[in-house]
Amino acid sequence: MFHEQIDTIDALMAHYVAGSLPEPARVLIRSHLEMKLDNRSLVNALELLAGEALENTPEAAIADRKQRLAAIFSSISPDSEPQAARRPETALFPRALRALIGFEVEDVPWRRRLPGFKEYSLDMDGCEVRLMWIRPGRALPAHTHKGVELILVLDGAFNDARGHFGPGDISIADETVDHRPVAEKDRPCIAFAISDGPIRLTGSFRQMIGDLIG
């Protein structure tokens, strides 16, 4: 479960480096880092800063943090990532995700939840872990969250009031977010999601009926 508020990607990465995330969330972050280069340098920099902090006494602050981060970023190249950690071009699921669930996308035992929406779910480490398949153009029911939900887009994309989320992007939603994700029209949206609390539907009765009949 998430023990502290996580509302930005930077905060999520900091919790990952600190080792304070449940295992499904760590897998989601490792999968994200495999798909996109953007945050690899940030994670590496945070790990190096954490190592420096451990060498100091607990009371000692890290001086010139911004300058040190800038120096670390400039010295780290995405191309230096070990080849074994890179995502195979022929695989849809990142390595970390395949290791967690044990199969690739073509073997997922999907269950239909709504017209145009399929899901595979299991409980793990206090979290609900889900794979989702959303038909092109399909809107999910409007909802908010009673905990934290992380969604990693694996293929396709979806949009909501906050913007566009494509392959490798992470959506962070909690009780402050009321949204209605809509899959883009060119292809299905496939995503990996974890949450530590239930959703609460917020749409109108007419909208809910429309969602049920697809």
ZIMO-V380888 format. One record per pair of residues at least 24 apart in sequence whose ideal C-beta (glycine too) atoms are under 6 Angstrom apart, sorted by sequence separation. I is the first residue (numbers start at 0). GAP is how many residues later the second one is. If there is no record, write none. Layout:
i = {I | I}
gap = {GAP | GAP}
This chain:
i = {44 | 47 | 148 | 177 | 157 | 12 | 147 | 44 | 156 | 44 | 144 | 12 | 16 | 144 | 12 | 16 | 144 | 143 | 155 | 157 | 40 | 43 | 155 | 155 | 143 | 40 | 154 | 153 | 153 | 39 | 141 | 152 | 153 | 150 | 151 | 36 | 138 | 139 | 150 | 138 | 149 | 137 | 148 | 135 | 136 | 146 | 147 | 133 | 135 | 146 | 146 | 135 | 145 | 135 | 145 | 33 | 144 | 132 | 133 | 142 | 143 | 132 | 142 | 143 | 34 | 131 | 142 | 33 | 140 | 141 | 130 | 141 | 140 | 30 | 91 | 129 | 30 | 128 | 29 | 30 | 126 | 127 | 26 | 126 | 140 | 26 | 96 | 115 | 114 | 23 | 23 | 22 | 21 | 23 | 21 | 21 | 23 | 31 | 30 | 27 | 27 | 0 | 35 | 34 | 31 | 5 | 1 | 27 | 24 | 23 | 1 | 0}
gap = {24 | 24 | 24 | 24 | 25 | 26 | 26 | 27 | 27 | 28 | 28 | 29 | 29 | 29 | 30 | 30 | 30 | 31 | 31 | 31 | 32 | 32 | 32 | 33 | 34 | 35 | 35 | 36 | 37 | 38 | 38 | 38 | 38 | 40 | 40 | 41 | 41 | 41 | 42 | 43 | 44 | 45 | 46 | 47 | 48 | 48 | 48 | 49 | 49 | 49 | 50 | 51 | 51 | 52 | 52 | 53 | 54 | 55 | 55 | 56 | 56 | 57 | 58 | 58 | 59 | 59 | 59 | 60 | 60 | 60 | 61 | 61 | 62 | 63 | 63 | 63 | 65 | 65 | 66 | 66 | 67 | 67 | 69 | 69 | 70 | 73 | 95 | 98 | 99 | 100 | 101 | 102 | 103 | 103 | 104 | 105 | 105 | 120 | 121 | 122 | 124 | 125 | 132 | 133 | 138 | 142 | 146 | 166 | 169 | 170 | 194 | 195}
